[in-house]
Amino acid sequence: MNPIVDLKATIALVQLTCHPSLRLGESFLSWEPFLDNEGTGPLETLWDNDFHVDDLQKYCRDRYLLWHRARLAAIVDWFQDLEDLERPDVIVFPEGSIPRKFLSCLHSKLSRHGHSPTIFAGTHSFEWSKEAWQDYLALGVAEEQLKTLLASEIESLSVCPILHHDGKRVTLQPKQLLSPWEVTAIGLSQSSTTFTPTEVVHELSNKTKFTINAFVCSEALQQLGTNPQTPDLLVVLSHNRDFSRFAALEEHYSKNQIPVAYCNDGRFGGSHVHVVNDARNENWFARSPRSGSLPSGDGILLLQTNLRVHPALSWVEI
């Protein structure tokens, strides 16, 4: 890494309550009107008991996507209205929050010549159709990567689209370490216990560069002490009811002066950026009832943090 002192980066965590754009086995989570605490929807239960609910599933999916598209459009407009100095360098969405069909909106409207953010656009279940293939290529995903993902032949493969700062390239990072719940639902054995995340390089407007690693939820819980890379920033895309499970990971990285940006589904809340704070100075955002995290529900946390040298929270806007 380049020995740069006092490098500042602006991070936006977009916490959204979502119907996850994920497929687990034969279950499509975005087709459900709601999910219980175990992640099971009522229509799936009816389907398992031989009730024909195809039309109802399609109705729920279409209505949700219509509403979700309007919500994402409002978020994009909000980002576009920010002053140049307020614009984020990195934007993170929760696991399962961005359907494939909405990626082009983020890509086209948030990419700006000279200063585009690096966007970790949630996750979605990788799609195999001809239409999806053409959409992926139009976004800037390399054909070789699509062929590699296609060769995996995992129907429930989940990918995190990474929209790079040059406004041209998009990388699909597959989720490789599944949670026990996903392993059971999909019916697959865990093929690996470690993985190396994509090293993402972001270039600031002053041509300074820093590196980012991304973990998707359960990957972060299984990676403590095993990541061979040393990023300047770690982001975690999550859909987890108990974000305290990530405390050990956050302590490990923050003690090595690496901030951890954690973005959770709004159903559970808790999105935050974990840094080493100077206990001698009062931090209003870290005090109760905020405790340094967003409450449950929809919200955007926009903050600036120092990278590499004694990370410290500089300012926060909700």
C-alpha positions, 0 to 999 in steps of 0.5 A: 500500500502507498504510505498516504497520511490522512486519506479521507473517503466518504461512505454511504450505507443505504439500509433498505427493508427488502424482499430479498432478490434471492432464490434458495432452492425452489423458493423465490424470496421476492415473490413473498408478501412477507417473511417470518423469522425463519425466512419462510414466506406464506406462499411457499408454505401453501405451495409446499402443501399443493395449493396453486399460488402462481398468480398470487406469487406473480402479483406480489413480485410485480407489485413489490418491484414497482414500489421498489423501483420508485424507492430506488429512483428516489435514492438515486435522485437524492445522491445526484442532488448532493454537492460535489464535496458531499458525494460518496466515494463508496456506496453499499447496499444490503444483501439481496436488495437490488434486483438485476433489472435495476442495476442499469439505473444505478450504473447509468445515473450514478456514474459521473465522468471524473468522479464515479462512486464504487458501488456494491449493489447488494446481491441477487441470484445470478440469472441464466436467461438470454435476456439476463446475459445481454443485460450483464454484458451491457453493464460491463461484465466481462463475458469470460466471467459470465462463462465462469459463473455459468459453468458453476451450474449452481441454480441458487448462485448469489452474486454481488455486482461491483460497479467500479469507479471508472463507470465502465466495468462491473464485476460479479463477485459470487457469494462463496461461503454460505450460511447454515440456513442457505446450505440447508435450503439450497441442499448443497454442501459447503465446497470451501471454507475460505475464499479470497474476495475481489480486491477493488481499487477506488480512485479519488478525484485527486488520483489517490487510490485505496483498496476495498474488500467485500464480504457478503454476510456469512462470508464475514463470519467465517473469514476471521484471520484468514483473509490474505489481503490487507484492504484499506476498507472492508465492506459487509453486505448483510441480511442478518437479524443479529449484527452483533455477531460481526463484532469480532470481525470488526474489532479484528480489522479496526485494531489493524486500522481498517474501517468496516462498513456494515450495511444490513437489511432495514428489517433488522437495522444496525448499519454502521461504520466501525472505526477506532474512536478516541474515548477521550472525545465525545461522539454524539452518534455513538451515544444511546439510543443511536449507539453508532448504528441506524435503527431498523427501517429505511435510512441512509448513513453518509459519513467521512472517515480517515483510512490507513492512519488512525481511522476516526469518524469525521462527520455524520449525516442521516 
